[in-house]
Amino acid sequence: MDKFKKAIAAAAGGAATGTIGIPFMPDDTPWYGYLALYAITIGLPAVLTYFAPKNAG
């Protein structure tokens, strides 16, 4: 359950990053460009956080 919570937190951070990135998108960006922005900034951190190995203690 801990991995799931961390992945959700990473996705929330990615959503904030994607929202900050919107003003930097070109004016003629199609809708799927915005979709790709959010897919990368939300999905990539969540997936990498979920599958990351535990730190060696």
Rosetta constraint file for C-alpha pairs under 8 A:
AtomPair CA 1 CA 5 HARMONIC 6.37 0.50
AtomPair CA 2 CA 6 HARMONIC 6.31 0.50
AtomPair CA 3 CA 7 HARMONIC 6.15 0.50
AtomPair CA 3 CA 49 HARMONIC 7.48 0.50
AtomPair CA 3 CA 50 HARMONIC 5.50 0.50
AtomPair CA 4 CA 8 HARMONIC 6.25 0.50
AtomPair CA 4 CA 50 HARMONIC 6.56 0.50
AtomPair CA 5 CA 9 HARMONIC 6.25 0.50
AtomPair CA 6 CA 10 HARMONIC 6.15 0.50
AtomPair CA 6 CA 46 HARMONIC 7.83 0.50
AtomPair CA 6 CA 49 HARMONIC 6.69 0.50
AtomPair CA 6 CA 50 HARMONIC 7.09 0.50
AtomPair CA 7 CA 11 HARMONIC 6.16 0.50
AtomPair CA 7 CA 45 HARMONIC 7.44 0.50
AtomPair CA 7 CA 46 HARMONIC 4.45 0.50
AtomPair CA 7 CA 47 HARMONIC 6.86 0.50
AtomPair CA 7 CA 49 HARMONIC 5.43 0.50
AtomPair CA 7 CA 50 HARMONIC 5.28 0.50
AtomPair CA 8 CA 12 HARMONIC 6.22 0.50
AtomPair CA 8 CA 46 HARMONIC 6.53 0.50
AtomPair CA 9 CA 13 HARMONIC 6.28 0.50
AtomPair CA 9 CA 46 HARMONIC 7.77 0.50
AtomPair CA 10 CA 14 HARMONIC 6.12 0.50
AtomPair CA 10 CA 42 HARMONIC 7.44 0.50
AtomPair CA 10 CA 45 HARMONIC 5.54 0.50
AtomPair CA 10 CA 46 HARMONIC 5.10 0.50
AtomPair CA 10 CA 49 HARMONIC 6.95 0.50
AtomPair CA 11 CA 15 HARMONIC 6.16 0.50
AtomPair CA 11 CA 41 HARMONIC 7.74 0.50
AtomPair CA 11 CA 42 HARMONIC 4.67 0.50
AtomPair CA 11 CA 43 HARMONIC 6.49 0.50
AtomPair CA 11 CA 45 HARMONIC 6.28 0.50
AtomPair CA 11 CA 46 HARMONIC 5.01 0.50
AtomPair CA 12 CA 16 HARMONIC 6.45 0.50
AtomPair CA 12 CA 42 HARMONIC 7.09 0.50
AtomPair CA 13 CA 17 HARMONIC 6.26 0.50
AtomPair CA 13 CA 42 HARMONIC 7.47 0.50
AtomPair CA 14 CA 18 HARMONIC 6.03 0.50
AtomPair CA 14 CA 38 HARMONIC 7.74 0.50
AtomPair CA 14 CA 41 HARMONIC 4.65 0.50
AtomPair CA 14 CA 42 HARMONIC 4.27 0.50
AtomPair CA 14 CA 43 HARMONIC 7.64 0.50
AtomPair CA 14 CA 45 HARMONIC 6.69 0.50
AtomPair CA 15 CA 19 HARMONIC 6.19 0.50
AtomPair CA 15 CA 38 HARMONIC 6.75 0.50
AtomPair CA 15 CA 41 HARMONIC 6.50 0.50
AtomPair CA 15 CA 42 HARMONIC 5.42 0.50
AtomPair CA 16 CA 20 HARMONIC 6.31 0.50
AtomPair CA 17 CA 21 HARMONIC 6.24 0.50
AtomPair CA 17 CA 41 HARMONIC 6.62 0.50
AtomPair CA 18 CA 22 HARMONIC 6.53 0.50
AtomPair CA 18 CA 37 HARMONIC 6.32 0.50
AtomPair CA 18 CA 38 HARMONIC 5.50 0.50
AtomPair CA 18 CA 41 HARMONIC 5.64 0.50
AtomPair CA 18 CA 42 HARMONIC 7.44 0.50
AtomPair CA 21 CA 25 HARMONIC 6.94 0.50
AtomPair CA 22 CA 34 HARMONIC 7.58 0.50
AtomPair CA 25 CA 29 HARMONIC 6.77 0.50
AtomPair CA 29 CA 33 HARMONIC 5.92 0.50
AtomPair CA 29 CA 34 HARMONIC 7.48 0.50
AtomPair CA 30 CA 34 HARMONIC 7.22 0.50
AtomPair CA 31 CA 35 HARMONIC 6.47 0.50
AtomPair CA 32 CA 36 HARMONIC 5.98 0.50
AtomPair CA 33 CA 37 HARMONIC 6.22 0.50
AtomPair CA 34 CA 38 HARMONIC 6.35 0.50
AtomPair CA 35 CA 39 HARMONIC 6.03 0.50
AtomPair CA 36 CA 40 HARMONIC 6.05 0.50
AtomPair CA 37 CA 41 HARMONIC 6.11 0.50
AtomPair CA 38 CA 42 HARMONIC 5.66 0.50
AtomPair CA 38 CA 43 HARMONIC 7.67 0.50
AtomPair CA 39 CA 43 HARMONIC 5.30 0.50
AtomPair CA 39 CA 44 HARMONIC 7.49 0.50
AtomPair CA 40 CA 44 HARMONIC 5.37 0.50
AtomPair CA 41 CA 45 HARMONIC 6.80 0.50
AtomPair CA 42 CA 46 HARMONIC 6.44 0.50
AtomPair CA 43 CA 47 HARMONIC 6.01 0.50
AtomPair CA 44 CA 48 HARMONIC 6.04 0.50
AtomPair CA 45 CA 49 HARMONIC 5.88 0.50
AtomPair CA 46 CA 50 HARMONIC 6.09 0.50
AtomPair CA 47 CA 51 HARMONIC 6.23 0.50
AtomPair CA 48 CA 52 HARMONIC 5.82 0.50
